[in-house]
Amino acid sequence: MKTRAELTSFVAGYNNKGIITDSFGIGADFDTEIMKGITDAGGSRFVFLESAEVIESLVTKVLVGVFGACGSAARLIVRDKNGAAVTKIWGHENTVAGASLDELYFDNRLSVLCEFTTPNTTAAGENEIETLTYELRYSLPNDPTSEPM
């Protein structure tokens, strides 16, 4: 394998079988695009190791994350309601597709910042109006090809 496409296709094949692949970059002579391609196809994350001294702690952190995962391919779907309009989900390009959260871990917290507009009118006597709905979709970590929950 010599190209990003060949490598990411190989990794994606294993990801379809439930195997998650992290990628690690160290020093200045690695190909960032290939490493990020491995990460995207492998369903996990890319970690840059600034020196040999941090390898053990970062690899340990990744392994703890793998064994503490409770969901994979997580996505937060945010929809507008009652005339509101979701205009942006910060850090994510497609508001219709929602926010890609990747892996879910026990006891972790994630924040998603959304920008939306609301209509200028409310019904007489209403002080509050529901403007957004949301849905968290994810697969079980040992079955990434399952129907999202």
C-alpha positions in Angstrom: 0.0 0.0 0.0 1.4 3.3 -1.1 -1.4 5.8 -1.3 -3.8 7.3 1.3 -6.7 5.8 -0.6 -5.3 2.3 -0.4 -4.4 2.6 3.3 -7.7 4.1 4.3 -9.7 1.5 2.3 -7.7 -1.2 4.1 -8.4 0.3 7.5 -12.1 0.9 6.6 -12.5 -2.8 5.9 -11.4 -3.6 9.4 -13.6 -0.9 10.8 -16.6 -2.5 9.1 -15.8 -5.7 11.0 -15.8 -3.8 14.4 -12.1 -3.0 14.7 -11.3 0.6 15.7 -7.9 2.0 14.5 -6.2 4.9 16.2 -3.2 6.6 14.5 -0.2 8.2 16.2 2.2 10.7 14.7 5.6 11.5 16.1 8.3 13.9 15.0 8.1 16.0 11.9 8.4 13.5 9.1 4.9 11.8 9.1 2.1 12.5 6.6 -0.7 14.2 8.5 -3.2 13.6 5.7 -2.5 9.8 5.8 -2.7 9.7 9.6 -6.0 11.6 9.6 -7.3 9.3 6.8 -6.5 6.3 9.0 -8.3 7.9 11.9 -11.4 8.8 9.8 -11.6 5.3 8.2 -10.8 3.6 11.5 -13.5 5.3 13.5 -11.3 6.7 16.2 -8.8 9.5 16.7 -5.3 10.8 15.6 -2.8 11.6 18.4 0.3 13.7 17.8 3.2 12.6 20.1 5.5 15.6 20.5 8.3 13.5 22.0 9.2 9.9 22.8 8.7 10.6 26.5 4.9 11.0 26.1 4.3 7.8 24.1 3.6 5.5 27.1 1.1 7.9 28.7 -0.8 8.7 25.5 -1.0 5.1 24.3 -2.3 4.1 27.8 -4.9 6.8 27.5 -6.0 5.6 24.1 -6.2 2.0 25.4 -8.3 3.0 28.4 -10.6 4.9 26.0 -11.0 1.8 23.8 -11.9 -0.4 26.7 -14.2 2.2 28.3 -16.2 2.8 25.1 -20.0 2.4 25.4 -20.9 3.6 21.9 -19.4 4.3 18.5 -20.2 6.3 15.4 -22.1 8.7 17.7 -24.0 11.6 16.1 -26.1 14.3 17.7 -29.0 15.3 15.4 -30.4 18.8 16.2 -33.6 19.9 14.6 -35.5 23.2 14.6 -39.0 23.5 15.8 -41.8 26.1 15.9 -40.3 28.4 13.3 -36.7 28.3 14.6 -33.9 27.5 12.2 -30.6 25.8 13.1 -28.0 27.8 11.2 -24.7 26.3 12.4 -23.3 23.5 14.5 -19.8 24.8 15.5 -17.1 22.4 14.4 -19.4 20.5 12.0 -20.0 21.4 8.4 -23.5 19.9 7.8 -26.3 21.0 10.1 -28.6 18.3 8.6 -26.2 15.5 9.3 -25.7 16.8 12.9 -22.6 16.7 15.1 -20.3 13.7 14.7 -19.2 12.8 18.2 -17.3 9.6 17.3 -16.9 7.4 20.4 -18.9 7.6 23.6 -17.3 6.7 26.9 -18.6 6.0 30.3 -18.6 9.1 32.5 -17.5 11.6 29.8 -19.2 14.9 28.9 -19.3 16.4 25.5 -20.5 19.9 24.5 -22.0 20.9 21.2 -22.5 24.5 20.4 -25.4 25.3 18.0 -26.4 28.6 16.5 -30.1 29.1 15.6 -32.6 31.8 14.9 -36.1 32.1 16.4 -39.2 33.7 15.1 -40.1 37.2 16.5 -43.6 36.2 17.4 -45.2 34.0 20.1 -48.8 33.2 20.9 -50.6 35.4 23.3 -49.8 34.4 26.9 -46.8 32.3 26.0 -43.5 33.0 27.7 -41.7 29.9 26.5 -41.6 28.2 23.2 -39.7 25.0 22.3 -37.3 25.8 19.6 -35.0 22.7 19.2 -35.3 18.9 19.4 -32.3 16.6 19.5 -31.5 12.9 19.1 -28.4 11.0 20.0 -27.6 8.1 17.5 -24.9 5.6 18.1 -23.9 2.0 17.5 -22.7 -0.5 20.1 -18.9 -0.5 20.3 -18.7 -4.2 19.4 -21.1 -3.9 16.5 -20.5 -0.7 14.4 -22.6 -2.1 11.5 -25.7 -2.4 13.7 -28.7 -0.2 13.3 -28.0 3.1 15.2 -29.7 3.4 18.5 
